[in-house]
């Protein structure tokens, strides 16, 4: 694992909701969550008490899904566990750019995606299941895609944005377009953009996704720490 001084990455959801993504947040006391259709991630303080969990439950409503990402604190017993998944957090070491220019490169088919592309983005996500993605998720940051004969076959974008960092997420490729280097090209283009504006890329990946881990390591990412993703249902 990589040792570094990056405390913002120990609470990337809370740090994002309190800074870059504050306009996309709902807050009550020390609890926060994203607006509907943007993301399901929620946050409480790093040392939550019963009042913080009560505030989050009020924000979300009864019987709602609370995606706590990698929150180290567990909610009260009346919160129903939904899932638990082991993973890792990976970072780009240092500030050296990957061997690609920032942004889309001529002749590669890489293009920037926006609101008009959401139906296609949702369709690709439904086919490939890279993780949570909603109609307004693209508002979290820059999303890039690859089109072949006009059809979106691969994409990746920015999700969590703690100060000084940008998470690369939603990396996915249609089954018929795999093995052609689309994911590597998109990740490299995003990493170059992030580094060019003075931030550093990071990402999260499930421990069982060995193929993705191997790709990220080949591109230069290094494991920072293990994480446990958890979701609950509010009482």
C-alpha positions in Angstrom: 0.0 0.0 0.0 1.0 3.6 -0.5 1.7 5.8 2.5 0.7 9.4 1.9 -0.6 12.5 3.7 -4.1 12.7 2.2 -6.7 13.0 5.0 -9.4 14.1 2.6 -9.4 10.6 1.1 -10.3 9.1 4.4 -13.8 10.7 4.1 -14.2 11.4 0.4 -18.0 11.6 0.5 -18.2 14.0 3.4 -15.3 16.1 2.0 -16.9 16.3 -1.4 -20.4 17.2 0.0 -18.8 19.9 2.2 -16.8 21.5 -0.6 -16.9 21.0 -4.4 -20.3 19.3 -4.4 -22.0 21.5 -1.8 -24.4 22.8 -4.5 -25.5 19.2 -5.1 -26.0 18.4 -1.4 -28.8 18.2 1.1 -27.8 18.8 4.7 -29.2 18.5 8.2 -26.9 19.1 11.2 -23.8 17.1 10.5 -25.5 14.7 8.1 -25.4 15.2 4.4 -26.5 13.4 1.2 -26.6 14.1 -2.5 -29.7 15.4 -4.3 -31.9 12.8 -5.8 -30.8 11.5 -9.2 -27.2 12.8 -8.6 -25.9 10.1 -6.3 -27.0 7.9 -3.4 -23.9 8.5 -1.2 -24.5 9.8 2.3 -22.2 11.1 5.0 -22.3 11.7 8.8 -19.5 13.2 10.8 -16.3 11.3 11.4 -17.4 10.7 15.0 -21.2 10.4 14.6 -23.6 10.3 17.6 -27.2 9.2 17.7 -28.4 12.7 16.7 -26.3 12.5 13.5 -27.8 9.2 12.5 -31.3 10.6 13.3 -30.6 13.6 11.1 -29.6 11.4 8.2 -32.7 9.3 8.6 -34.8 12.5 8.4 -33.0 13.6 5.3 -33.5 10.3 3.5 -36.9 9.4 4.8 -38.2 6.1 6.3 -37.2 2.9 4.6 -34.8 4.7 2.3 -31.5 3.4 1.0 -28.4 4.9 2.7 -25.3 4.3 0.7 -22.6 5.0 3.3 -19.7 4.3 1.0 -16.7 3.6 3.3 -18.0 5.2 6.5 -16.0 3.6 9.3 -18.9 4.1 11.8 -21.8 1.7 11.9 -25.4 3.1 12.2 -27.7 2.1 15.1 -29.0 -1.5 15.2 -32.4 -0.6 13.8 -30.8 0.4 10.5 -31.1 -2.7 8.2 -27.9 -3.8 6.5 -28.3 -4.0 2.7 -24.8 -4.9 1.4 -21.2 -5.0 2.4 -18.4 -5.2 -0.2 -14.7 -5.3 0.2 -12.6 -3.0 -2.0 -9.6 -0.8 -2.2 -8.8 2.9 -2.8 -6.2 3.6 -5.4 -4.3 6.9 -6.1 -2.1 8.3 -8.8 1.3 8.7 -7.1 2.7 12.2 -7.5 1.8 14.9 -10.0 3.4 13.5 -13.2 0.9 13.2 -16.0 0.4 9.9 -17.9 1.7 9.8 -21.3 -1.3 11.4 -23.0 -2.4 15.0 -23.5 -5.3 16.3 -21.3 -8.7 15.9 -22.7 -10.0 14.1 -25.9 -7.3 13.3 -28.5 -7.9 13.7 -32.2 -8.5 10.4 -34.0 -9.2 8.4 -30.9 -13.0 8.7 -30.9 -12.9 10.2 -27.3 -15.5 12.9 -26.8 -16.8 14.8 -23.9 -20.3 13.8 -22.7 -23.1 16.0 -21.4 -26.8 16.2 -20.6 -27.8 15.3 -24.1 -25.9 12.0 -23.8 -27.5 10.9 -20.6 -30.0 8.4 -22.2 -27.1 6.7 -23.9 -24.9 6.8 -20.8 -27.7 5.2 -18.8 -28.2 2.5 -21.4 -24.5 1.7 -21.4 -24.5 1.5 -17.6 -27.5 -0.8 -17.6 -25.6 -3.2 -19.9 -22.2 -3.1 -18.1 -23.1 -2.4 -14.4 -20.0 -0.4 -13.4 -21.7 0.9 -10.2 -24.3 3.5 -9.2 -25.1 6.0 -12.0 -28.2 8.2 -12.2 -29.8 10.7 -14.5 -27.8 13.6 -12.9 -24.6 11.8 -12.0 -22.8 13.5 -14.9 -23.1 16.8 -13.0 -20.5 15.6 -10.6 -17.6 16.2 -13.0 -16.3 15.6 -16.5 -17.4 12.5 -18.4 -15.7 11.2 -21.5 -16.9 8.6 -23.9 -15.8 6.6 -27.0 -18.2 6.3 -30.0 -17.9 3.8 -32.7 -20.0 4.5 -35.8 -21.9 7.0 -33.6 -22.8 4.6 -30.9 -21.5 5.1 -27.3 -19.4 2.0 -26.5 -17.3 3.1 -23.5 -17.2 5.9 -20.9 -15.6 7.1 -17.7 -15.9 10.2 -15.6 -15.3 12.1 -12.4 -17.4 11.4 -9.3 -16.3 12.3 -5.8 -14.3 15.6 -5.5 -12.6 16.0 -2.1 -10.3 19.0 -2.0 -7.2 18.5 -4.2 -8.5 15.2 -5.7 -10.9 13.9 -8.3 -12.2 10.3 -8.4 -12.4 8.5 -11.7 -15.5 6.3 -11.8 -18.2 4.8 -14.1 -15.5 3.1 -16.2 -17.3 0.8 -18.5 -17.1 -0.7 -22.0 -19.8 -2.5 -24.0 -19.1 -6.2 -24.3 -18.7 -6.1 -28.1 -16.1 -3.3 -27.8 -13.8 -4.8 -25.1 -10.2 -5.6 -25.7 -9.5 -2.5 -27.7 -8.0 -0.2 -25.1 -11.0 2.1 -24.7 -11.0 2.0 -20.8 -7.2 2.7 -20.7 -7.5 5.6 -23.1 -10.4 7.2 -21.2 -8.7 6.8 -17.8 -5.5 8.3 -19.1 -7.4 11.2 -20.7 -9.2 11.9 -17.4 -6.1 11.6 -15.3 -4.3 14.0 -17.6 -7.1 16.6 -17.3 -7.2 16.2 -13.5 -3.4 16.6 -13.1 -3.4 19.6 -15.5 -5.7 21.6 -13.2 -3.5 20.8 -10.2 -5.5 18.0 -8.6 -4.7 14.3 -8.3 -6.7 11.3 -9.6 -7.9 8.5 -7.4 -10.5 5.7 -7.7 -12.2 2.9 -5.9 -12.6 -0.7 -7.0 -14.1 -3.9 -5.7 -11.5 -6.4 -4.5 -13.1 -9.1 -6.6 -12.6 -7.0 -9.8 -9.1 -8.3 -10.4 -9.1 -7.3 -14.1 -9.8 -3.7 -13.3 -7.2 -3.7 -10.5 -4.6 -5.0 -12.9 -5.5 -2.3 -15.5 -5.3 0.5 -13.0 -1.9 -0.8 -11.8 -0.6 -0.9 -15.4 -1.7 2.7 -15.9 0.3 3.7 -12.7 -2.3 3.8 -9.9 -1.2 2.4 -6.5 -3.3 1.0 -3.6 -3.6 3.5 -0.8 -5.8 1.6 1.6 -8.5 -1.2 1.8 -12.1 0.0 2.1 -15.4 -1.6 2.9 -18.4 -0.3 1.0 -21.7 -0.6 3.0 -25.3 0.2 2.4 -28.2 0.3 4.9 -32.0 1.0 5.0 -33.2 3.7 7.3 -35.8 2.7 10.0 
